[in-house]
Every structure is written in C-alpha cells, then in structure tokens.
Amino acid sequence: MIDFAGTTGSSRVPPYRDLPAPFLPDHRGSILSFAFLPLYTGDYLRDTSDLTLTEHGIYLRLLMYSWDSRGPVPVDEARAARIVGASSDDERNAVKSILLRYFVRHDDGWYQPRMDREIAKANAIAGVRSEAGKRGAARTWAKDRASAMANAMASAMAPATTPTPTPTSTPTTTPTSNGRTERVAAKAPPRKRLPDDWKLPKDWGEWALTERKDWTPDYVRKVAAMFADHWHSKAEARADWLATWRNWVRNDRGVGLPARETQSDKRAKVGRAIWGDKLGGSDERVIDGTADRVD
C-alpha cells in the first residue's frame, strides 16, 4: 500500500469508509481483469451527489486514466487537465478541485486510495491465474507425452504385419484433339441382361459337373433351364453372368436328383447279380456269407 503520510496534513491513512470511491468493499467481490472498470453506481452517486456535470465528467475521466495506466494521475495539473480535455479556466479549476477532494498527492502523481487497492488486487488475481494456466499446460503436456510414449512402445512391441493392398483401377491413356494424352480411370464392365435365346455354354456345364460330383448331365440341363427362367422373369442386369451361374450351381440343393443308392441297396444289387431270383430270405445274410448254399 502507498504511504500517505505527510500528503494531506495527516500521518494516518483514512479507512475505506471515509474515502469516497466508486468501488465495492473487499468482501463484496473482486476485480477480475483490466478489461473493464468496475463502477458501482450506488457507491458512486452517494459520494458524488453534489458534483456538477463537468465535475462528474472530470472525475470519471481521471478514474479511467488511473485504471488503464495502472498508476497515478500526473502530478502536473496542466497534464491532468489535458487528460480530461479541460480547456477553460473553470474546467481547469474543476480538475484541481476533484484532485484535492478524491485523490492523494505523492511525488510521482495523484493516487486514488481505493483505486490503488483494486489495481493491486487485480494484479494478484492475474498472477494466480497465470500460474494456474502454466500448471495446467504442464500437466497437459506431460499427459500427452506419456500417451505418445505408450503408443510408441505398443507399436514397437506389436508383431510386424504386411498391409493388404487396396485394389485400384488401372488408369488408361486417351488421345485428345490437341495431340495430348489424358489419363482416364478404367471403368467397370457394363451390366447386361441374360439374352432371351441364352443356352448353357458347354464349358459352363462341364464346370458344373466338376463342381457337383453328384450331378448328371441331365440334371445340369434341368438346372440351366431353371436358371434361364428365373433371370428372364426378373429381367435384371448383371456384369458377370458366369459368376452368377457358378453361385447358382453352388447354392443348388439338388432337388429332383435321383435318390442316392444306399449301402443296403448296393448289397442287394450284388446278391441279385450272383443268385438271381433264387435268393430267399434276407439279402444281408447272402452278402455277409451266412446264407445257405443254393444248388
């Protein structure tokens, strides 16, 4: 705090309640920054009720100067008058009157006691916030660095893998009228409907017999007819009908195929081939060697 001894004829700094100032007491709040001047109208009007309009303007301008400069009003009264824009004798006398009433003179300038305390408080708050910001930034930096180190260690310990290449279209070049060539991406094959007169190609049928060992040539032709009827009725366009045929063959459940010959049927067939119609009793008995001799 500033020592006011010897400046106003008193060696004691008067308490806040005796100093007319437009600021709230400490217990009612605090100034957070220098972006604005905290002017509380009730306090101000109570302490300045007898001022003229000119004196109001001078006092407010001096307060604003002290706040923005964070220091005193210049001790030179001529400079103080220029700060508030006082030009006439009456206005300069008003400046002197306001300084004597509301400010305390020191060697380096005129101080408003309450303003001086609020400036010190704002500086302290700004310092605390600055330190808090620095600590927060340090914590964030340490956290980010720890995360980066953990990721780096995980990457170093992970087994090497070969990335799967992404298929891309092969660009082609197309000549233009000016003799230059332009790179044009290869287009997808066109989609077409199954021709109305479509018939199963021989190599398609041979592939089906190879893929499905239980199929017969007749059954392949039957499946091909169902394939054609289905896609003619849907009238859908496909880019690759051979692939569509292959999927059709793989998904076919074999409905309509001749019943498979069981092991019992095979034994009965062998028995009939050996003994013909003379065979009596169970076919199992004949095949497993327990049947009676037939003359």
C-alpha positions, 0 to 999 in steps of 0.5 A: 500500500502507498504511504500517505503520510505527510500528503494531506496534513495527516500521518494516518491513512483514512479507512475505506469508509471515509474515502469516497470511491466508486468501488465495492468493499473487499468482501463484496467481490473482486476485480477480475481483469483490466478489461473493464472498470468496475463502477458501482453506481450506488457507491458512486452517486452517494459520494458524488451527489453534489458534483456538477456535470463537468465535475462528474465528467472530470472525475470519471475521466481521471478514474479511467486514466488511473485504471488503464495506466495502472498508476497515478494521475500526473502530478502536473495539473496542466497534464491532468487537465489535458487528460480530461480535455479541460480547456477553460479556466473553470474546467481547469479549476474543476480538475484541481478541485476533484484532485484535492477532494478524491485523490492523494498527492505523492511525488510521482502523481495523484493516487486514488486510495481505493483505486490503488487497492483494486489495481493491486488486487487485480494484479494478484488475481492475474498472477494466480491465474497465470500460474494456474494456466502454466500448471495446467499446460504442464500437466497437459503436456506431460499427459500427452507425452506419456500417451505418445510414449505408450503408443510408441512402445505398443507399436514397437512391441506389436508383431510386424504385419504386411498391409493388404493392398487396396485394389485400384483401377488401372488408369488408361491413356486417351488421345485428345484433339490437341495431340495430348494424352489424358489419363482416364480411370478404367471403368467397370464392365457394363451390366447386361441382361441374360439374352432371351435365346441364352443356352448353357455354354458347354464349358459352363456345364462341364464346370458344373459337373466338376463342381457337383460330383453328384450331378448328371448331365441331365440334371445340369440341363434341368438346372440351366433351364431353371436358371434361364427362367428365373433371370428372364422373369426378373429381367435384371442386369448383371456384369458377370453372368458366369459368376452368377451361374457358378453361385447358382450351381453352388447354392443348388440343393439338388432337388429332383436328383435321383435318390442316392443308392444306399449301402443296403441297396448296393448289397442287394444289387450284388446278391441279385447279380450272383443268385438271381431270383433264387435268393430267399430270405434276407439279402444281408445274410447272402452278402455277409456269407451266412446264407445257405448254399443254393444248388 
